[in-house]
Amino acid sequence: MSARLWRRGSRLLPEGATSGRAQPAMRIFGRWARGPLLPVLRLWRRNIQLRVVATTLLMSVAVVLVLGIVVMGQVRNGLLEAKRQTAISQADGGFAVAEDLANNAHDGSDPVSGQGITDPGSWMTGIVEQLASGGQGVYSVVALSSQLSSTSFTGEPGAAMRGPRASADIRPEESIPAELRQALDRDPATHRQYGTIVRPDGSSESALIVGRRLTDNDNGQYQLYYLFPFTQEEKSLSLVMGTIATAGIFLVVLLGAIAWVVVRQVVTPVRMAAGIAERLAAGRLKERMKVSGEDDIARLGESFNKMARNLQVKISQLEDLSRMQRRFVSDVSHELRTPLTTVRMAAEVIHEAREEFDPVTARSAELLLGQVERFESLLADLLEISRFDAGAASLEADHSDLRDVVHRVIEGAEPLAERKGSALLVRGAEAPVVAEVDARRIERVLRNLVVNAIEHGEGRDVVIRLAESGDGSAVALAVRDYGIGLGEGEAERVFNRFWRADPARARTTGGTGLGLSIAVEDARLHGGRLEAWGEPGGGAQFRLTLPKVAGGTLRGSPLPLEPGDARRRTVAIPAQGRGSAASGAAGGSGGSGPSGSVSTVEEDSGRGR
């Protein structure tokens, strides 16, 4: 089923796709956002001491916050309860005094001066002043008229004024909630409610309001309130909060410092061990950890040093064994040259006279000469490897046109290619490709690659490409076959000595398994590199990249490692014939996808295919 398409401007987009204009902006924003975070994330991943200390600080802050919230809640509840009890006790005492004064006022005496008085307004003012005289700054007293009173506090014409009374600079009617006044009109019992005291300047503060409906000296109903502001409680709560915050900050810093010191005592030996391990890996086998004390870290250091000593002994033994093996191979190879020369001379004499023998003996003479030549090739490879191992290989570099090297290799490999049914194709030979190389060694590398490509090419074409970088700093040769290819991970092992892609595969040209190992060493001797790519059933490609000047620095290769006709690429590109694909493979990227296998060898031990 074909995908649904949507038209956007002059372009058709698949369903669910968006225009690419927003994608660069999103990528730029993502890079901008990640930029400052990358160093922090890198430090976080690499520094265990930082992670432990940061985790300790975060957990300490969380604990301090939880404890602070709990303590502040307990303190607040305690202060409110104490305030409530004190306020109720104080208010009940004041209400009792007001009731006694009202009961005693029927004889006409003023509650303060004792003189005869009948004005309810003056009596109310005296009551408020008397009740508030002992609570300056602690509470305020307010008297308001009740809806049940027969005479309003505002009075009638000719009546005494009975407006709101207050003992402090507050707005009485705005400070007493309407619902509390209604509650007192319904029920004469004591009522309490949290409210807000409103000052004449417009400021306000929280308070506990306790009120009761009482009777005045004229048997009129009025409401008496005690207002207890939370000023002192708020100061106490602020003091407790500041103390807890100061103690919490000090505790967090102290715990962070303790964690830093403790973790440092553990991490420092680990870092020391990591540094010594890196130096051991670099070949400095005499490095040891400094051990002090008898704790776990000291035992770790002793175990590490013991491991290092054993490793040094084993490596020394292996190095001695390796030297003995290399010397043995070199000595045996040199010693075999003389008898092998004699055997070859005898084999050539017998081979030249084979026509005088019976068919069986003549065939034996041919086989004898072929095996002697194969033995000579093996002996030459062993001698060459021994020279590389001993560091005795030398480079005889001269300016050479790599096209001439390619033509010589093709002429030598054509008989094998004809027997296999493969065609040898050359791309990129239109212009000279000149570099300072040892032509003999490069020819040996290319011959090995071409012969391997023919051997594993399943009778298909073998393409040889030449190229020179645009800045003139490097040249490259690539050999591409379309045979069995390389499986996953095989491109990494293909340069190992004596390794074969398929040991059970029938081979017609013999081989020692040292060809690619020698080729790697030849490339390294030039300051270049030899790389391999392959995919199962899709063939393989080997790329030799050399600096234009022997020993120069390589910054890239003019040819891609992964060819343009690789299977992974042809999934999204219309299929082409093998010839056209080979001719266009010079472009593309040097990486490999998940279906392929890539290996780059610059300066490691010898490897072979």
C-alpha positions as CSV (number, residue, x, y, z in Angstrom):
1,M,0.0,0.0,0.0
2,S,1.4,3.4,-1.0
3,A,2.0,6.0,1.7
4,R,-0.5,8.9,1.9
5,L,1.0,12.2,0.9
6,W,0.1,15.7,2.0
7,R,0.9,18.8,0.0
8,R,2.8,21.6,1.8
9,G,3.5,24.5,-0.4
10,S,5.1,23.0,-3.5
11,R,6.3,19.8,-1.8
12,L,4.6,16.5,-1.0
13,L,5.3,15.1,2.5
14,P,4.4,11.7,3.8
15,E,1.6,11.4,6.3
16,G,2.9,12.3,9.8
17,A,6.0,14.1,8.5
18,T,6.7,17.7,9.1
19,S,8.5,20.4,7.2
20,G,12.2,20.3,7.6
21,R,12.4,24.1,8.3
22,A,11.7,23.6,12.0
23,Q,14.1,20.7,12.4
24,P,17.3,22.8,12.1
25,A,16.0,25.3,14.6
26,M,15.2,22.5,17.0
27,R,18.6,21.0,16.5
28,I,20.3,24.4,17.1
29,F,18.3,24.9,20.2
30,G,19.1,21.4,21.4
31,R,22.8,22.0,20.8
32,W,22.6,25.4,22.6
33,A,20.8,23.8,25.6
34,R,23.2,20.9,25.8
35,G,26.3,23.0,25.4
36,P,26.6,24.3,29.0
37,L,25.4,21.0,30.4
38,L,27.8,18.7,28.8
39,P,30.8,19.6,31.0
40,V,28.7,19.3,34.1
41,L,27.3,15.9,33.0
42,R,30.8,14.7,32.0
43,L,32.1,15.7,35.5
44,W,29.1,14.1,37.1
45,R,29.7,10.8,35.3
46,R,33.5,10.7,36.0
47,N,33.6,12.0,39.6
48,I,32.2,9.5,42.1
49,Q,33.3,11.9,45.0
50,L,31.1,14.6,43.5
51,R,28.1,12.2,43.2
52,V,28.4,11.0,46.7
53,V,28.7,14.4,48.3
54,A,25.9,15.9,46.1
55,T,23.7,13.0,47.0
56,T,24.5,13.4,50.7
57,L,23.7,17.1,50.5
58,L,20.4,16.6,48.7
59,M,19.3,13.9,51.2
60,S,20.5,16.1,54.1
61,V,18.5,19.1,52.8
62,A,15.4,16.9,52.4
63,V,15.7,15.5,56.0
64,V,16.3,19.0,57.4
65,L,13.3,20.3,55.5
66,V,11.0,17.5,56.7
67,L,12.2,18.0,60.3
68,G,11.9,21.7,60.0
69,I,8.3,21.4,58.8
70,V,7.4,19.0,61.5
71,V,9.0,21.0,64.3
72,M,7.5,24.3,63.0
73,G,4.1,22.6,62.9
74,Q,4.4,21.3,66.5
75,V,5.7,24.7,67.7
76,R,2.9,26.5,65.9
77,N,0.2,24.2,67.3
78,G,1.7,24.6,70.8
79,L,1.7,28.4,70.6
80,L,-1.9,28.4,69.3
81,E,-3.1,26.1,72.0
82,A,-1.3,28.1,74.8
83,K,-2.7,31.3,73.3
84,R,-6.2,29.8,73.2
85,Q,-6.2,28.7,76.8
86,T,-4.7,32.0,78.0
87,A,-7.2,34.0,76.0
88,I,-10.2,32.0,77.2
89,S,-9.1,32.3,80.8
90,Q,-8.5,36.0,80.5
91,A,-11.8,36.6,78.6
92,D,-13.9,34.6,81.1
93,G,-12.5,36.6,83.9
94,G,-13.3,39.9,82.1
95,F,-16.8,38.7,81.3
96,A,-17.4,37.8,85.0
97,V,-16.2,41.2,86.1
98,A,-18.5,42.9,83.5
99,E,-21.5,40.9,84.8
100,D,-20.7,41.7,88.4
101,L,-20.4,45.4,87.6
102,A,-23.7,45.3,85.7
103,N,-25.5,43.6,88.6
104,N,-24.1,46.1,91.1
105,A,-24.9,49.1,88.8
106,H,-28.6,49.0,89.6
107,D,-27.8,51.0,92.8
108,G,-26.7,53.9,90.6
109,S,-23.0,53.7,91.3
110,D,-20.3,54.3,88.6
111,P,-18.1,51.1,88.2
112,V,-15.0,53.2,88.4
113,S,-15.6,56.2,90.7
114,G,-18.5,54.8,92.7
115,Q,-20.6,58.0,92.1
116,G,-24.2,57.7,91.1
117,I,-24.6,57.5,87.3
118,T,-27.4,56.3,85.0
119,D,-25.9,56.9,81.5
120,P,-25.3,53.5,79.8
121,G,-22.8,55.0,77.4
122,S,-20.5,56.4,80.1
123,W,-21.0,53.1,82.0
124,M,-19.9,51.2,78.9
125,T,-16.8,53.4,78.4
126,G,-15.8,52.8,82.1
127,I,-16.3,49.1,81.7
128,V,-14.0,48.9,78.6
129,E,-11.4,51.1,80.2
130,Q,-11.4,49.1,83.4
131,L,-11.2,45.7,81.6
132,A,-8.4,46.9,79.2
133,S,-6.3,48.5,81.9
134,G,-4.4,45.3,82.7
135,G,-3.8,44.1,79.2
136,Q,-1.9,47.0,77.5
137,G,-0.2,45.5,74.4
138,V,-1.5,42.0,75.2
139,Y,-5.2,42.3,74.2
140,S,-7.8,44.8,73.3
141,V,-11.4,45.1,74.5
142,V,-14.3,46.1,72.2
143,A,-17.9,46.6,73.1
144,L,-20.6,46.6,70.4
145,S,-24.3,47.0,70.4
146,S,-26.5,43.9,70.0
147,Q,-29.3,43.5,67.6
148,L,-31.4,42.3,70.5
149,S,-30.9,45.6,72.4
150,S,-33.9,47.9,72.7
151,T,-31.7,50.9,72.5
152,S,-29.2,51.2,69.7
153,F,-25.6,52.2,70.4
154,T,-26.1,55.0,68.0
155,G,-28.9,56.3,70.2
156,E,-32.0,58.2,69.4
157,P,-32.6,62.0,69.5
158,G,-32.1,63.1,73.1
159,A,-30.7,59.7,74.2
160,A,-27.1,59.1,75.3
161,M,-24.7,58.0,72.6
162,R,-24.0,54.2,72.8
163,G,-21.6,53.8,69.8
164,P,-18.8,51.1,69.6
165,R,-16.2,51.2,72.4
166,A,-12.6,50.1,71.9
167,S,-9.6,50.2,74.2
168,A,-6.9,50.6,71.5
169,D,-6.3,52.1,68.1
170,I,-8.4,49.7,66.2
171,R,-11.5,49.9,64.0
172,P,-14.0,47.9,66.1
173,E,-16.8,47.2,63.6
174,E,-14.2,46.2,60.9
175,S,-12.2,44.0,63.3
176,I,-15.2,41.9,64.5
177,P,-16.5,39.5,61.9
178,A,-20.2,39.8,61.1
179,E,-20.7,36.0,61.5
180,L,-19.3,36.2,65.1
181,R,-21.7,39.1,66.0
182,Q,-24.6,37.1,64.6
183,A,-23.5,34.0,66.6
184,L,-23.5,36.0,69.8
185,D,-27.0,37.4,69.1
186,R,-28.2,33.8,68.7
187,D,-26.4,32.3,71.7
188,P,-25.2,34.2,74.8
189,A,-22.5,31.7,75.5
190,T,-18.8,32.5,74.9
191,H,-17.7,32.3,71.3
192,R,-14.2,32.4,69.8
193,Q,-12.9,32.9,66.3
194,Y,-9.7,33.6,64.5
195,G,-9.8,37.0,62.8
196,T,-7.9,40.1,61.8
197,I,-7.5,43.3,63.8
198,V,-7.8,46.4,61.5
199,R,-5.8,49.4,62.5
200,P,-6.8,53.0,61.7
201,D,-3.9,53.3,59.3
202,G,-5.2,50.3,57.3
203,S,-2.7,47.8,58.6
204,S,-3.9,44.5,60.0
205,E,-2.7,41.6,62.1
206,S,-4.0,38.2,63.0
207,A,-5.7,37.7,66.3
208,L,-7.9,35.4,68.4
209,I,-11.3,37.0,69.1
210,V,-13.3,35.9,72.1
211,G,-16.8,37.4,72.7
212,R,-20.0,37.1,74.8
213,R,-23.4,38.8,74.9
214,L,-23.9,40.6,78.2
215,T,-26.4,43.0,79.9
216,D,-25.5,46.5,80.8
217,N,-26.5,48.7,83.7
218,D,-29.7,49.6,81.9
219,N,-30.6,46.0,81.2
220,G,-29.7,46.5,77.5
221,Q,-28.0,43.8,75.5
222,Y,-24.4,44.4,74.2
223,Q,-21.5,42.3,73.0
224,L,-18.2,42.3,74.7
225,Y,-15.0,41.1,72.8
226,Y,-11.5,40.4,73.8
227,L,-9.0,40.6,70.8
228,F,-5.7,38.8,71.4
229,P,-3.2,39.6,68.6
230,F,-0.6,37.0,67.6
231,T,2.3,39.5,67.7
232,Q,4.4,37.7,70.3
233,E,3.5,34.3,68.9
234,E,4.6,35.4,65.4
235,K,7.9,36.7,66.8
236,S,8.4,33.4,68.7
237,L,7.6,31.4,65.6
238,S,10.0,33.6,63.5
239,L,12.7,33.1,66.1
240,V,12.2,29.3,66.1
241,M,12.2,29.3,62.3
242,G,15.4,31.2,62.1
243,T,17.1,29.0,64.6
244,I,16.0,25.9,62.8
245,A,17.1,27.3,59.4
246,T,20.5,28.3,60.8
247,A,21.0,24.9,62.5
248,G,19.8,23.1,59.3
249,I,22.3,25.0,57.1
250,F,25.1,24.3,59.5
251,L,24.1,20.7,59.7
252,V,23.9,20.3,55.9
253,V,27.3,22.0,55.4
254,L,28.8,19.8,58.2
255,L,27.4,16.6,56.6
256,G,28.7,17.6,53.2
257,A,32.1,18.3,54.6
258,I,32.1,15.0,56.5
259,A,31.0,13.1,53.3
260,W,33.7,14.9,51.3
261,V,36.4,13.9,53.8
262,V,35.2,10.3,54.1
263,V,34.7,9.8,50.4
264,R,38.1,11.3,49.7
265,Q,39.8,8.8,52.0
266,V,38.2,6.0,49.9
267,V,38.4,7.6,46.4
268,T,42.0,8.8,46.6
269,P,43.4,5.2,46.8
270,V,41.0,4.1,44.0
271,R,42.2,7.0,41.8
272,M,45.8,6.2,42.6
273,A,45.1,2.5,41.6
274,A,43.4,3.7,38.4
275,G,46.4,5.9,37.5
276,I,48.9,3.1,38.2
277,A,46.8,0.7,36.2
278,E,46.9,3.1,33.2
279,R,50.7,3.3,33.6
280,L,50.9,-0.5,33.8
281,A,48.8,-0.7,30.6
282,A,51.3,1.8,29.0
283,G,54.2,-0.7,29.7
284,R,55.6,0.8,32.9
285,L,55.5,-2.5,34.8
286,K,57.4,-1.3,37.8
287,E,54.7,1.0,39.1
288,R,53.3,0.1,42.5
289,M,50.7,1.6,44.9
290,K,51.8,3.2,48.2
291,V,50.4,1.1,51.1
292,S,49.9,2.4,54.6
293,G,47.9,1.0,57.5
294,E,46.1,-2.3,57.8
295,D,42.6,-1.4,56.7
296,D,40.6,-2.5,53.7
297,I,42.2,0.1,51.5
298,A,45.6,-1.1,52.5
299,R,44.7,-4.7,51.7
300,L,43.4,-3.5,48.3
301,G,46.8,-1.8,47.7
302,E,48.7,-5.0,48.7
303,S,46.5,-7.1,46.4
304,F,47.0,-4.7,43.6
305,N,50.7,-4.6,44.0
306,K,50.8,-8.4,44.1
307,M,48.7,-8.5,40.9
308,A,51.1,-6.1,39.3
309,R,54.2,-8.2,40.3
310,N,52.6,-11.3,38.9
311,L,51.6,-9.5,35.8
312,Q,55.1,-8.2,35.3
313,V,56.5,-11.7,35.7
314,K,54.0,-13.2,33.3
315,I,54.6,-10.4,30.7
316,S,58.4,-10.9,31.1
317,Q,58.0,-14.6,30.5
318,L,55.8,-14.0,27.5
319,E,58.2,-11.5,26.1
320,D,61.1,-13.9,26.5
321,L,59.0,-16.6,24.9
322,S,58.0,-14.3,22.0
323,R,61.6,-13.4,21.4
324,M,62.6,-17.0,21.4
325,Q,59.8,-17.8,19.0
326,R,60.8,-14.9,16.7
327,R,64.4,-15.9,16.8
328,F,63.5,-19.5,16.2
329,V,61.4,-18.6,13.2
330,S,64.1,-16.3,11.8
331,D,66.9,-18.9,12.4
332,V,64.9,-21.7,10.9
333,S,63.9,-19.6,8.0
334,H,67.5,-18.7,7.2
335,E,68.7,-22.2,7.8
336,L,66.1,-23.6,5.4
337,R,67.0,-21.3,2.5
338,T,70.2,-23.2,1.6
339,P,68.7,-26.7,1.5
340,L,65.5,-25.3,-0.1
341,T,67.6,-23.8,-2.9
342,T,69.2,-27.2,-3.5
343,V,65.8,-28.9,-3.5
344,R,64.5,-26.3,-5.9
345,M,67.4,-26.8,-8.3
346,A,66.8,-30.5,-8.3
347,A,63.1,-30.0,-8.7
348,E,63.6,-27.8,-11.7
349,V,66.0,-30.3,-13.3
350,I,63.4,-33.1,-12.9
351,H,60.6,-30.8,-14.1
352,E,62.5,-29.9,-17.3
353,A,63.0,-33.6,-18.0
354,R,59.4,-34.7,-17.2
355,E,58.6,-35.4,-20.8
356,E,61.0,-38.4,-20.7
357,F,59.1,-39.9,-17.7
358,D,55.9,-41.8,-17.7
359,P,52.7,-39.8,-17.0
360,V,52.6,-40.5,-13.3
361,T,56.2,-39.5,-12.7
362,A,55.8,-36.4,-14.9
363,R,52.8,-35.3,-12.9
364,S,54.8,-35.9,-9.7
365,A,57.5,-33.6,-11.0
366,E,55.0,-30.9,-11.6
367,L,53.6,-31.2,-8.1
368,L,57.0,-31.3,-6.6
369,L,58.0,-28.0,-8.3
370,G,54.7,-26.4,-7.3
371,Q,55.1,-27.3,-3.6
372,V,58.7,-26.2,-3.6
373,E,57.5,-22.8,-4.9
374,R,54.8,-22.7,-2.2
375,F,57.4,-23.6,0.4
376,E,59.6,-20.7,-0.8
377,S,56.6,-18.3,-0.6
378,L,56.0,-19.5,3.0
379,L,59.6,-19.1,3.9
380,A,59.7,-15.6,2.4
381,D,56.7,-14.6,4.4
382,L,58.2,-15.9,7.6
383,L,61.4,-14.0,6.9
384,E,59.5,-10.8,6.2
385,I,57.5,-11.1,9.4
386,S,60.6,-11.8,11.4
387,R,62.1,-8.5,9.9
388,F,59.1,-6.6,11.0
389,D,59.2,-8.1,14.5
390,A,62.8,-7.3,14.8
391,G,62.3,-3.8,13.6
392,A,64.8,-4.4,10.7
393,A,62.4,-3.6,7.9
394,S,63.4,-0.6,5.8
395,L,61.6,1.6,3.3
396,E,63.1,2.4,-0.1
397,A,60.7,5.1,-1.1
398,D,60.7,6.8,-4.5
399,H,58.1,8.7,-6.5
400,S,56.1,6.2,-8.4
401,D,52.9,6.2,-10.4
402,L,50.5,3.8,-8.7
403,R,48.9,3.1,-12.1
404,D,52.0,1.2,-13.1
405,V,51.9,-0.8,-9.9
406,V,48.2,-1.7,-10.6
407,H,49.0,-2.8,-14.1
408,R,51.8,-5.1,-13.0
409,V,49.6,-6.7,-10.4
410,I,46.7,-7.2,-12.9
411,E,49.1,-8.8,-15.4
412,G,50.2,-11.2,-12.8
413,A,46.7,-12.0,-11.5
414,E,45.0,-12.3,-14.9
415,P,45.6,-16.1,-15.2
416,L,44.0,-16.8,-11.9
417,A,41.1,-14.4,-12.7
418,E,40.5,-16.2,-16.0
419,R,40.4,-19.6,-14.2
420,K,37.9,-18.2,-11.7
421,G,35.8,-16.4,-14.3
422,S,36.4,-12.9,-12.8
423,A,37.1,-9.7,-14.6
424,L,39.5,-7.2,-13.3
425,L,38.2,-3.6,-13.6
426,V,40.2,-0.4,-12.9
427,R,38.6,2.9,-11.9
428,G,40.2,6.2,-11.5
429,A,43.3,5.5,-13.7
430,E,42.6,8.4,-16.1
431,A,45.1,10.7,-14.4
432,P,48.5,9.9,-12.8
433,V,48.4,9.0,-9.1
434,V,51.9,9.7,-8.0
435,A,53.2,9.2,-4.4
436,E,56.5,8.6,-2.6
437,V,56.3,4.9,-1.9
438,D,58.3,1.7,-1.9
439,A,56.9,0.3,-5.1
440,R,57.9,-3.3,-4.2
441,R,56.1,-3.3,-1.0
442,I,53.0,-1.5,-2.4
443,E,52.9,-4.0,-5.2
444,R,53.1,-6.9,-2.7
445,V,50.2,-5.4,-0.7
446,L,48.0,-4.8,-3.8
447,R,48.8,-8.3,-5.2
448,N,47.7,-9.9,-1.9
449,L,44.4,-7.9,-1.9
450,V,43.7,-8.7,-5.6
451,V,44.4,-12.4,-5.2
452,N,42.2,-12.6,-2.1
453,A,39.4,-10.8,-3.9
454,I,39.6,-13.2,-6.8
455,E,39.7,-16.2,-4.4
456,H,36.7,-15.1,-2.5
457,G,34.8,-13.3,-5.3
458,E,32.7,-16.3,-6.5
459,G,33.6,-15.6,-10.1
460,R,32.3,-12.0,-10.0
461,D,34.1,-8.9,-11.1
462,V,36.9,-7.4,-9.0
463,V,37.1,-3.6,-9.1
464,I,40.4,-1.7,-8.3
465,R,40.0,2.0,-7.6
466,L,42.7,4.7,-7.4
467,A,42.2,8.2,-6.1
468,E,44.1,11.2,-4.9
469,S,42.9,13.7,-2.3
470,G,41.9,17.2,-3.3
471,D,44.6,18.8,-1.2
472,G,47.2,16.5,-2.5
473,S,48.1,15.0,0.9
474,A,47.1,11.4,0.4
475,V,46.5,8.7,-2.2
476,A,44.3,5.6,-1.9
477,L,43.8,2.2,-3.5
478,A,40.7,0.1,-2.9
479,V,40.0,-3.5,-4.0
480,R,36.3,-4.4,-4.1
481,D,34.9,-7.9,-4.6
482,Y,31.3,-9.2,-4.7
483,G,31.8,-12.6,-3.2
484,I,31.0,-14.2,0.2
485,G,32.0,-11.0,2.1
486,L,32.8,-10.7,5.8
487,G,30.5,-11.6,8.7
488,E,30.0,-9.5,11.8
489,G,33.3,-9.0,13.6
490,E,35.4,-10.7,10.9
491,A,36.7,-7.4,9.6
492,E,38.4,-7.0,13.0
493,R,40.1,-10.4,12.8
494,V,40.9,-10.4,9.1
495,F,44.4,-9.0,9.8
496,N,45.3,-11.5,12.4
497,R,48.2,-13.8,11.6
498,F,47.2,-17.2,10.1
499,W,43.5,-16.2,10.2
500,R,41.2,-17.4,7.4
501,A,37.7,-16.2,6.5
502,D,36.7,-19.8,5.8
503,P,39.2,-22.5,6.8
504,A,37.1,-25.2,5.1
505,R,37.0,-23.3,1.7
506,A,38.8,-25.0,-1.1
507,R,41.7,-22.8,-2.2
508,T,43.6,-23.0,-5.5
509,T,46.6,-20.7,-4.8
510,G,47.6,-21.9,-1.3
511,G,48.7,-19.2,1.1
512,T,50.1,-18.9,4.5
513,G,47.6,-16.7,6.2
514,L,50.3,-14.0,6.6
515,G,49.6,-11.9,3.6
516,L,47.4,-9.3,5.2
517,S,49.6,-9.3,8.3
518,I,52.6,-8.3,6.1
519,A,50.4,-5.9,4.1
520,V,49.5,-4.1,7.4
521,E,53.1,-3.8,8.3
522,D,54.0,-2.4,4.9
523,A,51.2,0.2,5.2
524,R,52.4,1.2,8.6
525,L,55.9,1.5,7.4
526,H,54.7,4.1,4.9
527,G,52.8,6.0,7.6
528,G,49.5,4.8,6.1
529,R,46.7,2.5,7.1
530,L,44.9,-0.6,5.7
531,E,41.2,-0.9,6.4
532,A,38.6,-3.6,5.7
533,W,34.8,-3.5,5.1
534,G,32.5,-6.4,4.3
535,E,28.9,-7.7,4.6
536,P,27.7,-11.3,4.4
537,G,26.9,-12.2,0.8
538,G,27.6,-8.6,-0.3
539,G,31.4,-8.8,-0.9
540,A,34.2,-7.0,0.8
541,Q,36.4,-3.9,0.2
542,F,40.0,-3.3,1.4
543,R,41.3,0.2,1.3
544,L,44.9,1.2,1.4
545,T,45.5,4.9,2.2
546,L,49.0,6.3,2.0
547,P,50.4,9.8,2.5
548,K,51.6,11.6,-0.6
549,V,55.0,11.8,1.1
550,A,56.4,8.8,2.9
551,G,56.0,9.2,6.6
552,G,53.5,12.1,6.3
553,T,50.4,12.7,8.4
554,L,47.1,11.3,7.2
555,R,44.0,13.5,7.7
556,G,41.6,11.4,5.7
557,S,41.2,9.2,2.7
558,P,40.1,10.2,-0.8
559,L,38.1,6.9,-1.1
560,P,35.2,5.8,1.1
561,L,35.6,2.6,3.1
562,E,32.0,1.5,2.6
563,P,31.4,1.3,-1.2
564,G,28.4,3.1,-2.7
565,D,26.9,-0.2,-4.0
566,A,26.7,-1.8,-0.6
567,R,23.5,-3.6,0.2
568,R,22.5,-1.2,3.0
569,R,22.7,1.7,0.6
570,T,20.8,0.0,-2.3
571,V,17.8,-0.4,0.0
572,A,17.1,3.3,-0.5
573,I,18.6,3.7,-4.0
574,P,17.3,2.1,-7.2
575,A,19.2,-1.0,-8.1
576,Q,21.9,-0.7,-10.7
577,G,24.0,-3.1,-12.6
578,R,27.3,-4.2,-11.1
579,G,29.3,-2.3,-13.7
580,S,27.5,1.0,-13.1
581,A,27.6,0.5,-9.3
582,A,31.3,-0.2,-9.4
583,S,32.0,2.9,-11.4
584,G,30.0,5.1,-9.0
585,A,31.4,3.7,-5.7
586,A,34.0,6.3,-5.3
587,G,31.5,8.6,-3.5
588,G,30.0,8.1,-0.2
589,S,31.0,7.8,3.4
590,G,33.7,5.8,5.0
591,G,31.6,4.3,7.8
592,S,29.7,1.1,7.9
593,G,26.1,0.4,8.8
594,P,24.7,-2.3,11.0
595,S,24.7,-4.8,8.1
596,G,28.4,-4.4,7.4
597,S,31.6,-5.0,9.3
598,V,34.4,-2.4,9.3
599,S,38.0,-2.6,10.7
600,T,40.7,0.0,10.6
601,V,44.3,-1.1,11.2
602,E,47.0,1.5,11.6
603,E,49.8,0.1,13.8
604,D,49.0,-3.1,15.5
605,S,50.4,-6.6,15.2
606,G,50.4,-8.5,12.0
607,R,47.1,-9.9,10.7
608,G,46.3,-12.2,7.8
609,R,43.5,-13.4,5.7
